[in-house]
Amino acid sequence: NAGVTQTPKFQVLKTGQSMTLQCAQDMNHEYMSWYRQDPGMGLRLIHYSVGAGITDQGEVPNGYNVSRSTTEDFPLRLLSAAPSQTSVYFCASSYGPTSTYEQYFGPGTRLTVT
Amino acid sequence: ILNVEQSPQSLHVQEGDSTNFTCSFPSSNFYALHWYRWETAKSPEALFVMTLNGDEKKKGRISATLNTKEGYSYLYIKGSQPEDSATYLCASGNRDDKIIFGKGTRLHILP
């Protein structure tokens, strides 16, 4: 099993550009989440999904879109990149609700917006 | 307490010494407490998930305890080794299926 995979590993964008961060898992997990990690902050939840076709907003959803058309994939779209979105992004999946089940994290995508 | 607080923020420990650090979390609406280990340039990996007051879990030299009534958990590392150098994240899950992460305790093991 590859676990949780994320692409790309690094990305530089210019302000106003859009892009999609890819996330896939092969563990048949229903629950998937996107987090951002900023210096001096804990992991903050952007969006999450409890199954194919179902998504919801987390703590910091503005400027991001998600969709979940399959169990395996959970892409994160930046609509119009801003310097404030410079961060490390982690995708995670779990067998059950994230409040009670351990999450498996991808390797992260380091995004810089200039 | 509304957030998950971890202390200390950073810790230097001599190889071979034992150490512990704290996670404080909101005790109301609490459901589960998570500990993750996060090595530099890697991604967080789950250590423990605990739900019951008085729970104690152990994995090798690392153990954790949980007090849900007062809202704290301790993580203990016995006989620290260089490979224990990492950031240890604590997260609290509540009954609304929300999870909140602390900022972590960064542990440095000195040879």
Boltz contact constraints between the chains, C-beta under 6 A:
constraints:
  - contact:
      token1: [A, 42]
      token2: [B, 101]
      max_distance: 6.0
  - contact:
      token1: [A, 42]
      token2: [B, 102]
      max_distance: 6.0
  - contact:
      token1: [A, 42]
      token2: [B, 103]
      max_distance: 6.0
  - contact:
      token1: [A, 43]
      token2: [B, 101]
      max_distance: 6.0
  - contact:
      token1: [A, 97]
      token2: [B, 97]
      max_distance: 6.0
  - contact:
      token1: [A, 98]
      token2: [B, 99]
      max_distance: 6.0
  - contact:
      token1: [A, 99]
      token2: [B, 31]
      max_distance: 6.0
  - contact:
      token1: [A, 99]
      token2: [B, 32]
      max_distance: 6.0
  - contact:
      token1: [A, 99]
      token2: [B, 93]
      max_distance: 6.0
  - contact:
      token1: [A, 99]
      token2: [B, 97]
      max_distance: 6.0
  - contact:
      token1: [A, 99]
      token2: [B, 99]
      max_distance: 6.0
  - contact:
      token1: [A, 100]
      token2: [B, 31]
      max_distance: 6.0
  - contact:
      token1: [A, 100]
      token2: [B, 32]
      max_distance: 6.0
  - contact:
      token1: [A, 100]
      token2: [B, 93]
      max_distance: 6.0
  - contact:
      token1: [A, 102]
      token2: [B, 46]
      max_distance: 6.0
  - contact:
      token1: [A, 102]
      token2: [B, 49]
      max_distance: 6.0
  - contact:
      token1: [A, 105]
      token2: [B, 43]
      max_distance: 6.0
  - contact:
      token1: [A, 105]
      token2: [B, 44]
      max_distance: 6.0
  - contact:
      token1: [A, 107]
      token2: [B, 43]
      max_distance: 6.0
  - contact:
      token1: [A, 108]
      token2: [B, 43]
      max_distance: 6.0
